[in-house]
Amino acid sequence: MAKYSTFLKGSDKLAITATHFDGRWDASGQIPLRKVANGNISRFGAIDDTEGGTTSNINLEYSGFIDENTSFKSNVFYSRYAFELYSNFTFFLEDPINGDQIKQKEVRDIFGCNASLKNN
């Protein structure tokens, strides 16, 4: 995470925030009982741990005063979300060499803006 803010003129303020997250994990929710029963993995283990995703965000915010009684605030944002999930539904039972792995992939780009004007 990175954040920077500065005053531009008077009390006008500019702030930028950027974040990035990269996650990888083992999925213990889908494991074959036969592998736990024969001791190959624990009940919290994984046969195929090729899952993960990334998320990045940036936010630009600007606030200030138009006059003594009127203030404004605005922001623009962008977020990118990418996720990959690999699944082996038979856990190599049908094909002990290659398995039956499938890949699910999702990428989302989200952007927007907000603005407000306040009369004090």
Kinemage of the C-alpha trace (Angstrom):
@kinemage 1
@onewidth
@group {chain A} dominant
@subgroup {mainchain}
@vectorlist {calphas} color= white
{ca met a 1} P 0.000 0.000 0.000
{ca ala a 2} L 1.235 3.463 -0.835
{ca lys a 3} L -0.386 6.735 0.120
{ca tyr a 4} L 0.583 10.304 -0.667
{ca ser a 5} L -1.215 13.542 0.152
{ca thr a 6} L -0.344 17.186 -0.227
{ca phe a 7} L -1.930 20.596 0.040
{ca leu a 8} L -2.005 22.364 -3.316
{ca lys a 9} L -3.159 25.914 -2.565
{ca gly a 10} L -4.643 27.119 0.654
{ca ser a 11} L -6.625 24.214 2.058
{ca asp a 12} L -7.100 22.314 -1.236
{ca lys a 13} L -5.837 18.777 -0.722
{ca leu a 14} L -4.829 16.039 -3.159
{ca ala a 15} L -4.452 12.430 -1.965
{ca ile a 16} L -3.438 9.318 -3.914
{ca thr a 17} L -3.749 5.788 -2.529
{ca ala a 18} L -2.558 2.641 -4.312
{ca thr a 19} L -2.798 -0.959 -3.080
{ca his a 20} L -1.863 -4.381 -4.415
{ca phe a 21} L -2.602 -7.825 -3.036
{ca asp a 22} L -1.383 -11.152 -4.409
{ca gly a 23} L -2.842 -14.245 -2.776
{ca arg a 24} L -2.067 -17.928 -3.141
{ca trp a 25} L -3.575 -20.611 -0.959
{ca asp a 26} L -4.193 -24.331 -0.544
{ca ala a 27} L -7.785 -25.441 -0.943
{ca ser a 28} L -8.547 -28.025 1.701
{ca gly a 29} L -12.282 -27.958 0.964
{ca gln a 30} L -11.998 -30.428 -1.937
{ca ile a 31} L -9.828 -33.391 -1.045
{ca pro a 32} L -10.405 -37.108 -1.592
{ca leu a 33} L -11.241 -39.073 1.531
{ca arg a 34} L -9.132 -41.986 0.238
{ca lys a 35} L -5.958 -39.816 0.440
{ca val a 36} L -6.728 -38.790 4.028
{ca ala a 37} L -7.605 -42.368 5.008
{ca asn a 38} L -4.342 -43.797 3.649
{ca gly a 39} L -2.269 -41.026 5.276
{ca asn a 40} L -1.044 -39.303 2.082
{ca ile a 41} L -2.417 -35.945 3.274
{ca ser a 42} L -3.981 -34.540 6.427
{ca arg a 43} L -7.604 -33.449 6.464
{ca phe a 44} L -6.317 -29.883 6.030
{ca gly a 45} L -3.969 -30.808 3.165
{ca ala a 46} L -4.270 -30.221 -0.558
{ca ile a 47} L -3.832 -32.356 -3.642
{ca asp a 48} L -3.726 -29.416 -6.041
{ca asp a 49} L -2.795 -26.027 -4.608
{ca thr a 50} L -2.753 -24.073 -7.883
{ca glu a 51} L -5.234 -21.387 -6.886
{ca gly a 52} L -4.798 -17.684 -6.374
{ca gly a 53} L -5.554 -14.178 -7.445
{ca thr a 54} L -4.432 -10.580 -7.498
{ca thr a 55} L -6.157 -7.299 -6.762
{ca ser a 56} L -4.867 -3.787 -7.447
{ca asn a 57} L -6.580 -0.492 -6.604
{ca ile a 58} L -5.856 3.175 -7.082
{ca asn a 59} L -7.832 6.088 -5.679
{ca leu a 60} L -7.323 9.797 -6.402
{ca glu a 61} L -9.075 12.250 -4.084
{ca tyr a 62} L -9.282 16.018 -4.309
{ca ser a 63} L -10.961 18.295 -1.778
{ca gly a 64} L -11.075 22.018 -1.180
{ca phe a 65} L -13.153 25.141 -0.716
{ca ile a 66} L -14.841 27.212 -3.389
{ca asp a 67} L -15.439 30.018 -0.899
{ca glu a 68} L -15.705 30.377 2.893
{ca asn a 69} L -19.070 28.586 2.987
{ca thr a 70} L -18.795 26.022 0.189
{ca ser a 71} L -16.571 22.955 0.156
{ca phe a 72} L -16.238 20.147 -2.340
{ca lys a 73} L -14.777 16.681 -2.416
{ca ser a 74} L -14.247 14.351 -5.369
{ca asn a 75} L -12.533 11.071 -6.056
{ca val a 76} L -11.779 8.826 -9.011
{ca phe a 77} L -10.997 5.143 -8.528
{ca tyr a 78} L -9.928 2.082 -10.485
{ca ser a 79} L -9.745 -1.516 -9.322
{ca arg a 80} L -8.495 -4.615 -11.157
{ca tyr a 81} L -9.363 -8.039 -9.818
{ca ala a 82} L -7.928 -11.232 -11.327
{ca phe a 83} L -8.651 -14.725 -10.032
{ca glu a 84} L -7.644 -18.181 -11.195
{ca leu a 85} L -8.973 -21.449 -9.796
{ca tyr a 86} L -7.806 -24.867 -10.937
{ca ser a 87} L -9.904 -27.879 -10.001
{ca asn a 88} L -9.346 -31.628 -10.263
{ca phe a 89} L -12.773 -33.140 -9.719
{ca thr a 90} L -11.668 -36.785 -9.649
{ca phe a 91} L -8.314 -35.962 -8.003
{ca phe a 92} L -6.293 -38.009 -10.522
{ca leu a 93} L -8.526 -41.088 -9.986
{ca glu a 94} L -9.473 -41.480 -13.668
{ca asp a 95} L -6.084 -40.321 -15.024
{ca pro a 96} L -3.309 -40.741 -12.388
{ca ile a 97} L -0.774 -38.906 -14.589
{ca asn a 98} L -2.655 -35.840 -15.883
{ca gly a 99} L -5.741 -35.627 -13.683
{ca asp a 100} L -8.750 -33.737 -14.992
{ca gln a 101} L -7.703 -30.229 -14.086
{ca ile a 102} L -9.832 -27.364 -15.393
{ca lys a 103} L -9.089 -23.658 -15.087
{ca gln a 104} L -11.622 -21.037 -14.118
{ca lys a 105} L -10.424 -17.492 -14.743
{ca glu a 106} L -12.070 -14.174 -13.970
{ca val a 107} L -10.832 -10.631 -14.508
{ca arg a 108} L -12.815 -7.558 -13.491
{ca asp a 109} L -12.023 -3.904 -14.116
{ca ile a 110} L -14.045 -1.509 -11.974
{ca phe a 111} L -13.851 2.257 -12.187
{ca gly a 112} L -15.915 5.198 -11.090
{ca cys a 113} L -16.043 8.616 -9.531
{ca asn a 114} L -17.849 10.442 -6.750
{ca ala a 115} L -18.311 14.142 -6.117
{ca ser a 116} L -20.025 16.173 -3.439
{ca leu a 117} L -20.633 19.845 -2.813
{ca lys a 118} L -21.397 21.059 0.685
{ca asn a 119} L -22.723 24.459 1.699
{ca asn a 120} L -21.764 25.030 5.355
